[in-house]
Structure formats: C-alpha cells, structure tokens
Amino acid sequence: MRKVKVGDDVMVVTGKDKGKRGTVLRVIDTSHVVVENVNIAKKHQKPNPNKGVGGGIIDKEMPLHVSNVGLYNPAKDGPDRVGFKVLGDGRKVRIFKSDGEVVDV
C-alpha cells in the first residue's frame, strides 16, 4: 500500500512550488508523482501530423519526488504525514499522523 495515491489532494512542502496544492495525476514509480498545475516546465514539441499534434512550446507537469509532497489534511489546513493502521475488521487503512484520522473511507 502506498502513502500517496492517484486522486489524492496533496500540498508541496519544499522546492520552488512550496505551498501549492493540487491533485495527484500519476504515480510514476514508488518515489515520483505528477501533481496537477505544480512543477510546470516548458517543453519544445515537434509537430506530429499523424497524431494530430501541433508543434510549439507547451507547458508540462514534471514529476516530483514523493518526499516533497504531503497529503493535505483539512482539519489541520496543511500537509500532514501518513501512517498505516489495521482496523478491527482486518482492513489496512492510511491515517494522518497528527490526529490519527482515517484518510481512506
């Protein structure tokens, strides 16, 4: 089970986009995530008529290391660390470290 999953609301805790909040679009591998509207880079793209893609300079979200983002905790109104807990019925769920609240419902 991963600490950060696709669709999670995260906040950047360090780097040039510190404080920005967004949704996880992709998990690249165990240690990198792509967050919506965060870590934007300019990419020079060639046109590809076969795919119907025009050329030019586009803005693209680049991967961030998972240690640079924290799961957004609405009760704390900021990023929080994530831990795991096994419930009485045997399910393993993610919890916020600060208040023990369950992330997965």
Buried (B, 14 or more C-beta within 10 A) or exposed (E): EEBBBEEBBBBBBEEEBEEBBBBBBEBEEEEBBBBBEBBEEEEEEEEEEEEEEEEEEEEEBEBBEBEBBBBBBEEEEBBBEBEEEEEEEEEEBBBBEEEEBEBEE
